[in-house]
Amino acid sequence: MSGEQKAEAKGEQAKGKLKEAAGRLTGNERLTAEGRAEQAKGDAREAKEKAKDAFKH
């Protein structure tokens, strides 16, 4: 996995967790959902990069 792609995936996951936590804290369901979606996007990006790495070897 390239370092840049890995960092982007981890960043999306962290940003999503923060949004979700902020949404829960304030009772904002939309923000909570956005956070979960961002986490899922980061997870998908990370999985894609891991799959690419697996096929390289």
C-alpha positions as a printed Julia matrix, in Angstrom:
57×3 Matrix{Float64}:
   0.0     0.0    0.0
   1.46    3.34  -0.93
   2.14    5.59   2.01
   0.03    8.4    0.61
  -3.03    6.22   0.01
  -2.68    4.61   3.42
  -2.5     8.02   5.08
  -5.6     9.19   3.18
  -7.53    6.1    4.25
  -6.52    6.5    7.9
  -7.32   10.22   7.74
 -10.82    9.54   6.41
 -11.4     6.97   9.11
 -10.24    9.33  11.86
 -12.25   12.25  10.48
 -15.32   10.02  10.3
 -14.91    8.91  13.89
 -14.67   12.51  15.04
 -17.77   13.5   13.07
 -19.7    10.54  14.42
 -18.68   11.35  17.99
 -19.58   15.02  17.55
 -22.92   14.05  16.07
 -23.72   11.76  18.96
 -22.63   14.34  21.5
 -24.84   17.05  20.0
 -27.7    14.74  19.03
 -27.2    15.57  15.34
 -28.19   12.42  13.44
 -27.05   13.81  10.07
 -23.53   14.44  11.37
 -23.44   10.97  12.92
 -24.44    9.41   9.6
 -21.86   11.47   7.71
 -19.2    10.24  10.13
 -20.17    6.62   9.61
 -20.13    7.12   5.84
 -16.66    8.66   5.95
 -15.38    5.79   8.05
 -16.8     3.32   5.55
 -15.17    5.2    2.68
 -11.82    5.04   4.47
 -12.29    1.34   5.19
 -13.07    0.67   1.53
 -10.03    2.62   0.35
  -7.81    0.72   2.77
  -9.23   -2.64   1.65
  -8.71   -1.72  -2.01
  -5.08   -0.84  -1.41
  -4.49   -4.04   0.56
  -5.99   -6.08  -2.27
  -3.74   -4.34  -4.78
  -0.73   -5.12  -2.62
  -1.76   -8.78  -2.32
  -1.86   -9.19  -6.1
   1.55   -7.54  -6.56
   3.32  -10.37  -4.73
